């Protein structure tokens, strides 16, 4: 069965009011939180109670959207709300905290089936792949993906996991690095000697790098003040190599197959650097700022504008120096099109050169959208904008 999503007019009207005026940010933030609350499922249906609906679209057939019951966007919303919670007003904190609380019961559905505190993108018991995919779901068990580092790192932050659990998870991560025991699947040959974290926890799954995933793991490590291991240091070194050679500009899909675009990579780097300074990344701050400004100057995608401006604010650029959102009409926002924060790609299950050919042809690529997370990203921007403007 196909689940076709109807875009929310309320969401577009809200965006329209935001881009036209920043005169009453508190009111706009209230509206955003109300909208986020509206979008969270209140009862079990196509999506479980507490989840934020997300939809996937096949890159070669964008006419049909499928409901995709994954934990990732719900995690991202919980994590981001926790992050900005101290900057919200009392009533806003109460509403945001309730939204977070409502997500908690669904996490066990995505936890490792054997009880390990790692998390999968999809249901684990029984396993699921590409929900609502028709005949492909006959292969749910045989083609099930292993737990992944991205979901697990963000889950720890979204759940506000205990220090003991965080340390346990970090210890488990050490067994899933590029250690030479498995064939490295990086598209760029010069990445293959780094002992960084793989995207996957699977013992029989190819080792694969994504610098946004690595940034999220290091964000988790930094937040919990966990002593760095060789894998943490190697992951940072790989990020440094990529940005020093500007591969995130020239080869974004190769260095970040699951985020695949430069604005999203810059956002992840800014989020990592906002936790606390990492000396070897600080030397690239100026470069990142100029890159973000360049993309912002030519961007026609509203949500790209949002994450790029948030990134600049996190890097310490004054709000008065940043190009503001501009739009002529509600229709202009609608015509800008969709925003996919995260991409999936079946090609990643295969080895080169088949993997390279499939990825370039987009034969297994899916894009993911989540209106709830778009609202949270906009709320995050307003928090950082006001933090700079009001010096709160």
C-alpha positions as CSV (number, residue, x, y, z in Angstrom):
1,X,0.0,0.0,0.0
2,X,1.3,3.5,-0.9
3,X,1.0,6.3,1.6
4,X,0.9,9.6,-0.1
5,X,1.6,12.6,2.0
6,X,-0.2,15.9,1.6
7,X,2.0,18.9,2.4
8,X,0.8,20.9,5.3
9,X,-0.4,24.4,4.4
10,X,0.0,25.4,8.1
11,X,3.7,24.6,7.8
12,X,4.1,26.8,4.7
13,X,2.2,29.7,6.3
14,X,4.4,29.4,9.3
15,X,7.5,29.5,7.2
16,X,6.1,32.5,5.3
17,X,5.6,34.5,8.5
18,X,9.1,33.6,9.7
19,X,10.9,34.8,6.6
20,X,9.0,38.0,6.3
21,X,9.6,39.2,9.8
22,X,11.6,38.5,13.0
23,X,9.6,41.0,14.9
24,X,8.2,38.6,17.5
25,X,10.5,35.6,17.7
26,X,9.0,34.3,20.9
27,X,5.6,34.1,19.2
28,X,7.1,32.3,16.2
29,X,8.9,29.9,18.5
30,X,5.6,29.1,20.3
31,X,4.0,28.4,16.9
32,X,6.8,26.2,15.9
33,X,6.6,24.1,19.1
34,X,2.9,23.9,18.7
35,X,3.3,22.6,15.1
36,X,6.0,20.1,16.2
37,X,3.6,18.8,18.9
38,X,0.8,18.5,16.2
39,X,3.1,16.5,13.9
40,X,4.0,14.0,16.6
41,X,1.8,10.9,16.4
42,X,-0.8,10.8,19.2
43,X,-2.0,7.2,18.6
44,X,-0.7,4.0,16.9
45,X,-1.5,3.9,13.2
46,X,0.7,3.9,10.1
47,X,3.3,5.3,12.5
48,X,3.6,4.3,16.2
49,X,2.5,6.7,18.9
50,X,5.3,9.2,19.8
51,X,7.0,9.0,16.4
52,X,7.4,11.8,13.9
53,X,6.3,10.7,10.5
54,X,8.9,10.7,7.7
55,X,8.6,9.7,4.1
56,X,11.0,8.3,1.5
57,X,11.0,8.9,-2.2
58,X,12.9,6.8,-4.8
59,X,15.3,9.1,-6.6
60,X,14.2,7.8,-10.0
61,X,10.5,8.0,-9.3
62,X,9.7,11.1,-7.3
63,X,5.9,10.8,-7.8
64,X,5.3,8.4,-5.0
65,X,6.2,8.8,-1.3
66,X,6.2,5.9,1.1
67,X,5.7,6.1,4.8
68,X,8.9,5.1,6.4
69,X,8.8,4.0,10.1
70,X,12.4,4.8,11.1
71,X,13.7,6.1,14.5
72,X,16.2,8.5,13.1
73,X,14.2,11.7,12.6
74,X,12.5,11.2,16.0
75,X,16.0,10.9,17.5
76,X,17.2,14.0,15.8
77,X,14.2,15.9,17.1
78,X,14.7,14.7,20.6
79,X,18.4,15.5,20.5
80,X,17.9,19.0,19.1
81,X,15.2,19.9,21.5
82,X,17.3,18.8,24.4
83,X,20.2,20.8,23.1
84,X,18.2,24.1,22.8
85,X,16.1,23.5,25.9
86,X,18.1,25.9,28.2
87,X,17.4,28.7,25.8
88,X,13.7,28.3,25.8
89,X,11.2,30.1,28.0
90,X,9.6,28.2,30.9
91,X,6.4,27.3,29.0
92,X,8.4,26.4,25.9
93,X,10.7,24.1,28.0
94,X,7.6,22.4,29.4
95,X,6.2,21.7,25.9
96,X,9.5,20.6,24.4
97,X,10.2,18.3,27.4
98,X,6.8,16.7,26.9
99,X,7.4,16.1,23.2
100,X,10.7,14.4,24.2
101,X,9.0,12.4,26.8
102,X,6.4,11.2,24.3
103,X,9.2,9.7,22.1
104,X,10.7,7.5,24.7
105,X,8.4,4.4,24.5
106,X,9.3,3.8,20.8
107,X,13.0,3.4,21.3
108,X,12.9,-0.3,22.3
109,X,11.3,-1.2,18.9
110,X,14.6,-0.1,17.3
111,X,17.1,-1.3,19.9
112,X,19.3,-4.3,19.1
113,X,17.2,-7.5,19.2
114,X,19.6,-9.1,21.7
115,X,19.5,-6.2,24.1
116,X,22.7,-4.5,23.2
117,X,22.4,-0.7,23.7
118,X,22.8,0.0,20.0
119,X,20.1,1.1,17.6
120,X,18.9,0.4,14.1
121,X,17.3,2.7,11.5
122,X,14.3,0.4,11.3
123,X,12.4,-2.1,13.5
124,X,14.6,-4.9,14.9
125,X,12.1,-7.5,16.2
126,X,11.1,-8.6,13.7
127,X,13.6,-6.9,11.4
128,X,12.3,-4.5,8.7
129,X,13.8,-2.9,5.6
130,X,12.2,-0.2,3.5
131,X,8.8,-0.3,5.2
132,X,5.7,-0.4,2.9
133,X,7.9,-1.5,-0.1
134,X,5.6,-4.2,-1.4
135,X,7.4,-7.4,-2.6
136,X,10.8,-6.1,-1.3
137,X,9.5,-6.8,2.2
138,X,9.7,-10.5,1.6
139,X,13.5,-9.9,2.2
140,X,13.1,-8.1,5.5
141,X,15.0,-10.8,7.4
142,X,17.6,-11.8,4.8
143,X,18.5,-8.3,3.9
144,X,18.1,-6.7,7.3
145,X,20.7,-3.9,8.0
146,X,22.9,-4.1,11.0
147,X,22.6,-1.4,13.7
148,X,24.3,1.8,12.7
149,X,26.6,4.2,14.4
150,X,24.6,7.3,13.4
151,X,21.3,6.1,15.0
152,X,23.2,4.9,18.1
153,X,25.2,8.1,18.7
154,X,22.1,10.3,18.2
155,X,20.0,8.0,20.3
156,X,22.4,8.4,23.3
157,X,22.0,12.1,23.1
158,X,18.3,12.1,22.5
159,X,17.7,9.7,25.4
160,X,20.1,11.6,27.7
161,X,21.6,8.1,28.4
162,X,23.5,7.5,31.6
163,X,27.2,7.9,31.6
164,X,27.6,4.2,32.2
165,X,25.5,3.4,29.1
166,X,27.4,5.9,27.0
167,X,30.7,4.4,28.0
168,X,29.4,0.9,27.3
169,X,28.3,2.0,23.8
170,X,31.6,3.7,23.1
171,X,33.4,0.5,24.1
172,X,31.2,-1.5,21.7
173,X,32.0,1.0,18.9
174,X,35.7,0.1,19.1
175,X,35.1,-3.2,17.5
176,X,33.7,-1.7,14.4
177,X,36.4,0.3,12.8
178,X,38.6,0.1,9.7
179,X,41.1,-2.3,11.2
180,X,42.1,-4.2,8.1
181,X,40.0,-7.3,9.0
182,X,37.3,-6.4,6.4
183,X,37.4,-4.9,3.0
184,X,37.2,-1.1,3.1
185,X,34.5,0.2,0.8
186,X,35.4,3.9,0.6
187,X,34.9,5.5,-2.8
188,X,38.1,7.5,-2.4
189,X,41.2,5.3,-2.2
190,X,43.2,7.7,0.0
191,X,40.7,7.2,2.8
192,X,41.3,3.5,3.2
193,X,44.2,3.6,5.5
194,X,42.4,5.4,8.4
195,X,41.3,3.4,11.4
196,X,38.1,5.4,11.8
197,X,34.7,4.2,12.7
198,X,32.6,2.4,10.2
199,X,29.0,3.5,9.6
200,X,27.8,0.0,10.6
201,X,28.0,-2.3,13.6
202,X,27.7,-5.4,11.3
203,X,30.5,-8.0,11.6
204,X,29.8,-9.2,8.1
205,X,29.1,-5.8,6.6
206,X,31.6,-3.7,4.6
207,X,33.4,-1.0,6.4
208,X,32.2,2.4,5.2
209,X,33.0,6.0,6.0
210,X,30.8,9.0,6.2
211,X,32.2,12.2,7.7
212,X,28.8,13.3,9.0
213,X,28.4,10.0,10.8
214,X,31.9,10.5,12.2
215,X,31.1,14.0,13.3
216,X,28.0,12.7,15.1
217,X,30.0,10.0,16.9
218,X,32.6,12.6,18.0
219,X,29.8,14.9,19.1
220,X,28.5,12.0,21.3
221,X,32.0,11.4,22.6
222,X,32.5,15.1,23.4
223,X,29.2,15.6,25.1
224,X,29.9,12.7,27.4
225,X,33.5,13.7,28.0
226,X,34.6,10.2,27.1
227,X,38.4,9.7,26.8
228,X,39.3,9.5,23.1
229,X,40.5,6.2,21.6
230,X,42.6,5.6,18.5
231,X,39.4,5.3,16.5
232,X,38.2,8.7,17.7
233,X,41.5,10.3,16.8
234,X,41.6,8.5,13.4
235,X,38.0,9.7,12.7
236,X,39.0,13.3,13.4
237,X,42.1,12.9,11.2
238,X,39.9,11.7,8.4
239,X,37.6,14.6,8.7
240,X,40.6,17.0,8.7
241,X,41.9,15.3,5.5
242,X,38.6,15.7,3.8
243,X,38.2,19.4,4.6
244,X,41.8,20.3,4.0
245,X,41.5,18.9,0.5
246,X,37.9,20.4,0.2
247,X,36.5,17.0,-0.8
248,X,33.3,18.0,1.0
249,X,33.0,20.6,-1.7
250,X,34.2,18.7,-4.7
251,X,33.1,15.1,-3.8
252,X,30.4,15.4,-1.1
253,X,28.6,12.2,-2.0
254,X,31.9,10.2,-1.8
255,X,32.9,11.5,1.6
256,X,29.3,11.5,3.0
257,X,27.1,9.0,1.1
258,X,24.2,9.4,3.5
259,X,24.1,13.2,3.6
260,X,25.6,13.8,0.2
261,X,25.4,17.6,0.0
262,X,27.8,20.3,1.2
263,X,25.3,22.4,3.2
264,X,24.4,19.4,5.3
265,X,28.1,18.5,5.8
266,X,28.8,22.0,7.0
267,X,25.9,21.8,9.4
268,X,27.3,18.6,10.9
269,X,30.7,20.1,11.3
270,X,29.3,23.2,12.9
271,X,27.2,21.1,15.3
272,X,30.3,19.2,16.4
273,X,32.4,22.3,16.8
274,X,29.7,23.9,18.9
275,X,30.0,21.3,21.6
276,X,33.5,22.4,22.6
277,X,36.6,23.5,20.7
278,X,38.7,20.9,18.9
279,X,42.0,22.5,18.2
280,X,42.8,20.8,15.0
281,X,39.4,21.8,13.5
282,X,39.5,25.4,14.7
283,X,42.0,26.2,12.1
284,X,39.4,25.5,9.4
285,X,36.7,27.7,11.0
286,X,37.4,30.6,8.7
287,X,37.3,28.3,5.7
288,X,34.0,26.8,6.8
289,X,32.5,30.3,7.3
290,X,33.5,31.4,3.8
291,X,32.1,28.2,2.3
292,X,28.8,28.5,4.1
293,X,28.5,32.2,3.0
294,X,29.2,31.2,-0.6
295,X,26.5,28.5,-0.6
296,X,24.1,30.8,1.2
297,X,24.6,33.5,-1.4
298,X,23.4,31.3,-4.2
299,X,20.9,29.0,-2.3
300,X,17.3,28.8,-3.4
301,X,16.3,26.1,-1.0
302,X,14.7,27.5,2.2
303,X,15.9,24.7,4.5
304,X,19.4,24.9,3.1
305,X,19.3,28.6,4.1
306,X,18.1,27.6,7.6
307,X,21.0,25.1,8.3
308,X,23.6,27.3,6.7
309,X,22.6,30.3,8.8
310,X,22.5,28.1,11.9
311,X,26.0,26.9,11.0
312,X,27.3,30.4,10.7
313,X,25.9,31.4,14.0
314,X,27.4,28.3,15.7
315,X,30.8,29.4,14.2
316,X,30.4,32.8,15.9
317,X,29.4,34.9,12.9
318,X,27.2,37.8,14.0
319,X,23.6,37.7,13.0
320,X,23.9,41.2,11.5
321,X,26.5,39.9,9.1
322,X,24.4,37.1,7.7
323,X,22.1,37.3,4.7
324,X,18.5,37.1,5.8
325,X,15.8,34.8,4.5
326,X,13.8,36.4,1.6
327,X,10.7,35.3,-0.1
328,X,8.1,37.0,-2.3
329,X,5.2,34.8,-1.7
330,X,3.8,31.6,-0.2
331,X,4.0,30.0,-3.6
332,X,7.7,30.7,-3.9
333,X,8.3,28.6,-0.8
334,X,6.2,25.8,-2.1
335,X,8.0,25.8,-5.5
336,X,11.4,25.7,-3.8
337,X,10.7,22.0,-3.4
338,X,11.4,19.4,-0.7
339,X,14.3,19.1,1.7
340,X,15.9,15.8,2.3
341,X,18.2,15.8,5.4
342,X,19.2,12.2,5.0
343,X,19.6,9.8,2.1
344,X,19.5,6.1,1.9
345,X,21.2,4.0,-0.8
346,X,20.9,0.3,-1.4
347,X,24.1,0.6,-3.4
348,X,26.0,0.7,-0.2
349,X,25.4,-3.0,0.4
350,X,27.5,-3.9,-2.6
351,X,31.2,-3.8,-3.4
352,X,33.0,-1.6,-5.9
353,X,32.8,-1.2,-8.9
354,X,29.1,-2.2,-8.8
355,X,28.5,0.1,-5.9
356,X,30.1,3.0,-7.7
357,X,28.0,2.4,-10.8
358,X,24.8,2.1,-8.9
359,X,25.4,5.2,-6.8
360,X,26.2,7.3,-9.8
361,X,23.1,6.0,-11.6
362,X,21.0,6.5,-8.4
363,X,19.5,3.0,-8.9
364,X,19.1,2.4,-5.2
365,X,18.9,5.9,-3.8
366,X,16.1,7.1,-1.6
367,X,15.6,10.6,-0.1
368,X,13.9,11.2,3.3
369,X,11.8,14.0,4.4
370,X,10.3,14.8,7.9
371,X,8.2,18.0,8.4
372,X,8.6,17.7,12.1
373,X,12.4,17.9,11.9
374,X,12.2,20.8,9.4
375,X,10.3,22.7,12.1
376,X,12.9,21.8,14.7
377,X,15.7,23.0,12.5
378,X,13.9,26.3,12.1
379,X,13.3,26.5,15.8
380,X,17.0,25.8,16.4
381,X,17.9,28.6,14.0
382,X,15.7,31.1,15.9
383,X,17.3,30.1,19.2
384,X,20.8,30.7,17.9
385,X,19.7,33.9,16.2
386,X,18.3,35.3,19.4
387,X,21.2,34.0,21.4
388,X,23.5,36.2,19.3
389,X,21.1,39.2,19.1
390,X,20.1,39.3,22.7
391,X,23.2,37.8,24.2
392,X,21.2,35.4,26.3
